[in-house]
Amino acid sequence: AGLPVAATAVGGVPELVADGETGLLSAPGDIRALSSSLARLASEPGLRRAMGGVAAGRAQAFGVDSMVSQYAALFDSLAGARQ
């Protein structure tokens, strides 16, 4: 959607959200930090646009077309290695 994320760094979230690039991560349970991240994104449209653009690019890299192409290339390389 081209939007930055404000989230807590739990589970797999840090693998999807690059802190300071595609969103802002806070420590789990740190409500003040999460609130501050939300306020920052709300008050800085340039930051939202910049992070949102990077987030959209990363999301496309994880899209179905990209993943299928990457798996096809992997399978082709593995098949070639066996011959």
C-alpha positions in Angstrom: 0.0 0.0 0.0 3.0 2.3 0.1 2.6 3.1 3.8 5.1 3.0 6.6 4.5 0.9 9.7 4.7 1.7 13.4 4.9 -1.6 15.2 6.6 -3.5 18.0 9.6 -5.6 17.3 8.1 -9.0 18.1 8.1 -12.3 16.3 8.9 -11.9 12.6 8.0 -8.2 12.4 11.7 -7.1 12.3 12.2 -9.3 9.3 9.4 -7.4 7.4 9.8 -3.9 8.8 13.2 -2.3 8.4 13.4 0.1 11.4 14.0 3.6 10.1 13.6 2.6 6.4 10.1 1.1 6.0 8.7 2.0 9.4 9.5 2.6 13.0 9.9 -0.3 15.5 9.5 -0.1 19.3 10.4 -2.5 22.0 7.5 -4.8 23.0 5.5 -3.2 25.8 6.9 0.3 25.3 3.7 2.1 24.8 5.4 5.5 24.9 7.8 4.6 22.1 5.0 3.2 20.0 2.9 6.3 20.6 5.9 8.5 19.7 6.4 6.6 16.5 2.8 7.0 15.5 2.9 10.7 16.3 6.1 11.2 14.3 4.6 9.5 11.3 1.4 11.5 11.6 3.3 14.8 11.8 6.0 14.2 9.1 4.5 13.7 5.7 7.9 13.7 4.0 9.0 10.8 6.3 5.8 8.9 5.6 6.3 9.3 1.8 9.9 8.3 1.9 9.3 5.2 4.1 6.2 4.4 2.2 8.1 4.3 -1.1 10.7 2.0 0.3 8.0 -0.2 1.9 6.2 -0.5 -1.4 9.5 -1.6 -3.1 10.2 -4.2 -0.5 6.6 -5.5 -0.7 7.0 -6.0 -4.5 10.2 -8.0 -3.8 8.0 -10.4 -1.8 5.2 -10.4 -4.3 4.0 -13.6 -6.0 5.6 -12.9 -9.4 8.9 -12.2 -7.8 8.8 -15.2 -5.6 7.8 -17.5 -8.4 10.7 -16.2 -10.5 13.2 -16.7 -7.7 12.0 -20.3 -7.1 12.1 -21.1 -10.8 15.7 -19.8 -10.9 16.6 -21.8 -7.8 15.1 -25.0 -9.2 16.8 -24.5 -12.6 20.2 -24.0 -10.8 19.6 -27.1 -8.7 18.5 -29.2 -11.7 21.7 -28.0 -13.6 23.9 -29.0 -10.7 22.5 -32.5 -10.6 23.4 -33.1 -14.3 
